[in-house]
Amino acid sequence: MAPPSDEDFRAVDRMLDELMVKHFEMAHLLGEYRDLLADLEERPWDKEKSRLARALPGAKYHVTYTYSANLALGISAELKRMFPPEED
């Protein structure tokens, strides 16, 4: 089997970069959720914020999480293709 090409490494690097960005996006969303909860601790009567809190973690977080999980599976598959187990 031929060694992985430069393009193989670049493709995995791009996927890792994209996964890192998605994790930053999720971290930002979680920070916003924490801010919302802190606001509600001070003003629990705020109906709009209470409505938002009931919907947490929210569709955008779920979509980003699912995309990230699938991307991680793709990275794993690509690395296994690039570096198959050695036969004894």
Secondary structure as UniProt FT lines:
FT   HELIX           6..42
FT   TURN            44..45
FT   HELIX           47..54
FT   TURN            55..57
FT   HELIX           59..82
//
